[in-house]
Amino acid sequence: MPPRKIIIDTDPGQDDAAAIMLALASPELEVVGITAVAGNVPLARTALNARIVLEICGRADIPVFAGAEAPLKRKLVTAEHVHGKTGLDGVELFDPAQPLASGHAVDFIIETLRTEPEKSVTLCALGPLTNIAMAFARAPDIAARLRQIVLMGGGYFEGGNITPSAEFNIYVDPEAAAAVFGAGVPITMMPLDVTHKVLTTRVRVARLRANGNRASRAMADMLEFYERFDERKYGTDGGPLHDPTVIAWLIDPEMFSGRHCNVEIETGSDLTLGATVVDWWNVTDRPDNAFVAGDVDSDRFFDLLIERLARL
């Protein structure tokens, strides 16, 4: 069976870096390109970070395109308080030899979906959904050509992580999220309800470091920085490793459980801006528009992540 073609839309972020590494190490997937968006840190940094991660993994052949530098209608909110000033704090960074690919990320998404066979490309969204919403607005025909969107974002039973009701990726650009969830594309959603169950415990990070290769050591260093914020916030051993759940679902969906639901995005309320309103109990007549993951086998997840990163 040929590998599934994916575009990773991302705002690295240590957990984004882990997702990219997992995808690169997995023969089930073919990363045809990476599109950077402003989110955890501004666009110039996310586009740089994506190229750093590729170089650490020895995959500078994969193009990185810079995309939206601000949300559709709002001022950019970033998360240096979690990820550090660079977004990849914890590891020694460098100037990658790989230049940015020419052209805009949105144009790359559109061109790829128009030229690849219909239903052959999956979008893996690890940050705010600005690039994807812009692509749909500029080229509505591509929605029908997509195989699927798998995204990390939102939360329901777990609440929010940037406000009491909103998860960061959705909160940064709620209008983009509303457009994407309303586009009629098959969506799989990895919310905080799942990602808060995959914790980077000391034992797991030690296992990762013991792989000994460059990518595993770099990721262990990043995680030892990244987990400090969430350990203080949640009082846990380690922090949630959000974004690799997107890639893990593509490789081994049986480790997750969930259900098809209607998901709507709050864009009008100052109090609950960016909330993902999930009709988990089917109490409305709104049609299902996403598969919402609700649980994960966290040991199976980390076994996969650690084993795959050892291959890089």
Residue, then its C-alpha position, 0 to 999 in steps of 0.5 A: m500500500p503506498p504511503r498516505k500523502i500529507i501536508i503538515d501545516t504547523d507553528p513549531g512549537q516543541d510538540d509540533a517538532a515531535a509531530i514532524m519527526l514522527a511523520l518523517a520516521s513513519p513509512e506509512l506517510e509521505v510528507v510532501g511539504i510543510t506550511a508554516v503559520a503564525g501561532n506559538v511564535p510569529l511566522a518568521r520563527t515558525a518557518l525557521n523552526a520547521r527547517i531546523v527540525l527537518e535538518i535535525c532529521g536529515r530531511a532538508d529535501i522537504p520544502v517549507f513554505a511561509g504562510a499567514e503572519a496574522p489571523l484572518k480578522r484579529k491580532l496575533v496571540t502567541a505562546e512564548h510563555v509555554h514554548g520559550k522565545t524561540g518556540l523550540d527552547g531547550v535545544e541548541l538552535f542553528d541557522p539551517a542551510q535549507p532556504l524557504a521555498s519560494g511562494h506562499a503556503v496557501d498557494f502551495i496548498i492549492e496547487t498541491l490539491r489541484t495537481e495530486p489525484e483527488k482524495s489523495v492528500t491529507l492536511c495535518a493541521l497543528g496550529p491555527l487554521t489560518n492557512i487552510a481557511m485562506a486556501f478554501a476561500r481562495a480556491p473553493d474547489i480544493a475542499a472536494r479534492l481533499r482526502q481529510i483534515v486531521l487537526m489538533g485543536g479544541g477541547y470540550f470536557e477538558g475546557g480550554n488552555i488559553t482561556p477557561s473555554a478555549e484551546f490555543n489553536i482555535y482561539v488564535d483564529p476562531e474565524a478560520a476555525a469556523a470556516v474550516f469546520g464549515a467547509g464540508v471536509p472530513i475532519t478528525m479532531m484531536p482535542l485537549d480531552v485526548t492530548h492531556k492524557v499523553l504526558t511526557t513523564r520522566v520515564r518516557v523522556a528518558r526512554l526517548r533519550a536512550n535511543g541515542n540518535r540526534a533527533s531523539r536527543a534533541m526532542a528529549d532536550m526540548l521536552e525537558f524544557y517544554e514540560r516545565f510550564d505544564e507541570r507547574k500548571y497541572g501538577t503532573d509528571g510531565g506535560p501534554l504532548h499535543d500535536p503528535t496525536v494527529i500523526a499517531w492517528l494516521i498511523d494507528p487509529e485503533m489506539f484512539s476512541g471517539r465519535h462523530c459529532n457536530v462541532e461549532i466554533e464560538t466567534g462572537s462572545d468575549l467570554t467564550l471566544g474560540a470555544t469548540v462547542v461539541d455536540w457529544w451527546n447529540v442533543t441538537d439536530r445539527p449535522d455531524n461535521a467531525f470525528v472527535a477523539g475522546d480517549v487514547d491509549s497513552d502507553r501505546f502512543f509513546d511506544l510508537l513515538i519512541e520506536r519511530l524516532a529511533r529510526l531517524 
